[in-house]
């Protein structure tokens, strides 16, 4: 049964996608698709594959204190998890990724989930660095739709504060687990006893996987792998610009990149459909791109990644003999780790 969060995400996706399509010249878009040089799509997916290679290596490094994992299992778990994000509501792909790693690499799901949180902090801080660097070159008065340079900068500061708060909480949970859990659960329990109990289970699950926070000597290599994840993604945006008749430009590509990245923080349906296209459209218009060309880019760039990635994830899940239902059962069977 669909809950209200899922329905809200689907509604937001439909509204955003409808707004993008409202002024699209579908005849021009169809001609563009028919004449598309598919080498651009091939290049985008080659860069995406390299990004997944770096992501698998980074995850292996994060999981090293728990277990020395085979790279192939983590690669497949990443693809299956991102495929799940593309087809399931409520961003369930991260949980699917963790429980796929449990099945394929023998890693406790609690440890995998904890390292995924650390990954997200590294990713978020990297993306915010690109955001603030890009906005240095933006016209302070530029705006499009609900986007403006001031809005993007404010969203960046808000997300930065959130990432730093989560990082601080995780460090405290690793360093002083009993005191941190007790304080947070008591605070949550004041609002709802049920919320306090749920938070205790979540924090207990993460605690076991936070041994990576003690591996500070790995930090330089983690930064290298994080750059290996995200620099190719930025290049994807840059290299696809000529596919829709836009000139190569790092600023234009960076604006599209940061706009789409900010859209990931907005509740939406599977695959960020709608929110991705609208944020990308507005950001590119702020960088000076014509509305039709920006809309064409937002629609086609999303499609040339979404369908190959989703297909690859489904094929790997089938070859590995996994199902989403089976992964959900593995999640329910995962025991809570004891606190030290």
Secondary structure, DSSP 4 states (H G I P E B T S, - for coil): ---HHHHHHHHHHHHHHHHHHHT--HHHHHHHHHT--HHHHHHHHHHHHHHHHHHHHHHHHHHTTT----HHHHHHHHHHHHHHHHHSSTTTHHHHHHHHHHHHH---HHHHHHHHHHHHHHHHHHHHHHHHHHHTTS-TT-EETTEEHHHHHHHHHHHHHHHHHHHHHHHHHHHSHHHHHHHHHHHHHHH-HHHHHHHHHHHHHHHHGGGGGG-GGGHHHHHHHHHHHHHHHHHHHHHHGGGGTPPP-HHHHHHHHHHHHHHTTS--SGGGTTHHHHHHHHHHHHTT--HHHHHHHHHHHHHHHHHHHHHHHHHHHHHTT--HHHHHHHHHHPPPPPP-
